[in-house]
Every structure is written in structure tokens, then in C-alpha cells.
Amino acid sequence: MSQRISSTDALFGFIKEIKESGVLLPDEISLEDFRIRTDREAKWILNKLNTPQSIYNSLRAVQSDGQYWQTWDFVPSNLGKGFLFYFVCDGCDRRVKYLYNPDGQNRFLCRICHRVAYPRAK
């Protein structure tokens, strides 16, 4: 059985941790309703996500012992209402929504790098 991490869930946990910690946010950063609406907010969040010396437990939970710091990327939503954040697979540099860590492995990688098949339909 593979452990799977969703970028959406990880990002939500990170934003929740920021809001609960009482960290003073820059004036242009609101993160209201857990939504990232502006390019400035997206870049600020991306900078925090891609900082290996992070103090946030939600980001350390995405890491495993056998890999470098898990990096992230974002793209504007095709609906024009914000931004979508993705993991960057450490194995192939693809943007992916999910990372997997199959039994016996020590790295979170995408489904393709770990050769994880989709479940069979019944």
C-alpha cells in the first residue's frame, strides 16, 4: 500500500498553521478563506514553501529522510480566480498534485517515478 500526499491538503495545512500561529503577515497578504488570490500572495507562499529551514510542522511532514527539501510550484487558475499549487517531483521535475511513498521506499515521488498503478476498476 502506498502512502499518498495531496498538494492541496498539504497547502491547506500550511496556511492553517500560519493563521493559527499568529505570524504577522505583510499588508498585501490576507489568505482570507484559505484562498490565494493575487500574484504577490502566491509568490510569498511559494517562498515560504520552498524554504528548507522552515519552522512549520506541516511542511516538515511532507518530507522523508531520503530526499532533499520537497519543492513546490504554482500556476494561475484557468478560471482566473487564484492559483493552483503543485509539488515538483524530485525524480522527474514534473508538477504533480500527489506524491507517493510506497512500502519499503524512503522518498516521496510521483506515481510515474514510483511506477504506482491506478487501482483496477471492479
N, C-alpha and C positions, 0 to 999 in steps of 0.2 A: 504494500500500500504506500502510495506517495503522499508526502506532506505537500500541500499546495498553499501558496500565499497570494492573495489578491492585492494588486497595487491600490485599488480603490479602498479596500478595508485598511490597509497599512497607512494610506494618506489620511483617512478619516481619523484613525487612532492618533496619528501625529498631530493633526490640527486640534483634536480634543485635548491632548496633553498640553499643547501650547496655551490654549484658552484657560485650562484649569490651573496652570502653573502661575498665572498672574504676570507673565512676562509683558513688559511694556512693548507694544507693537509700534512701529513707525506710523506717523499720522495717516499715510495713504494706504495702510494695510488694515482691513476690517475683519475679513474672514467670517463675515456675518452669514449665518445659516450654513456654515462649513463650505461655502462656495468661494471659488477663486475667480473673480470677475475681471480683473484688469491684468494687463501685461506686467505691470510693476509688482502686483501681488504674486503672480506666477513665478517671476524671476526671484523674488525674495524667498518664497517657499522652496524653489529649486536649490537655491544657495544653501539653505538650512538642511535640506535632504541630502545634499552631496558633500556635507562636511563630516569627514571621518572622526573628528574629535567631538562629536555630538554628545550632549548630556541627556538626550531624550531616550527613554527606555523603549518607546515604540519603534524607534529606528534601529536600536541595537537588537531588537527581537527579530528583525528581518535578516540579520547577519548569521553566518555559520562560521565555524572555526577554520575551514579550509579555503576561504576566499578573501579577496580584497573587499573593501567597503562597497556595498551594493549601491550602484549609481542609478539615477533617475533621469527622465527627460519629460518634456511636455509638448503638446501641440494644441493649437486653438480648436475649440469645438466647431464642428461643421455647422452647428446651429447658431453660431455667433454669440453664445451665452456663457462663455467661460473657457476653461482649459481642461484638457484631459492629461492626467499624469500616468506615466508608464515606467516600469522597471527597464533598465538596459541589461540584457542578458550578458553575464560575464564571459560566456563561452563564444557567442557569435555576434554580439553587439546589436542585436535586434531589439526594438521596442516591443515589450510584451506586457500583457495585463496580468499574467500569472507566472510565478516561479515555482518550480518543483524541487523536492529533495527526496528522491526515492530511498528506500531502506538500504542501508549499507553505504550510502554516499555521504559526502561531507560538504557539498556545495549546492547552493540554490542556483539552478539554471532553468532555461525554458524547456518546454515539452520536447522540442526538436533535439536539442543538445543531449537531453537525458533519454531520448527515444521512448518517451512515455506515450503509450497509445491511448486514444479515446476509448471509453468504456463501450462494449458492444451493446447494441440495441437488443431488447428482448422481444 
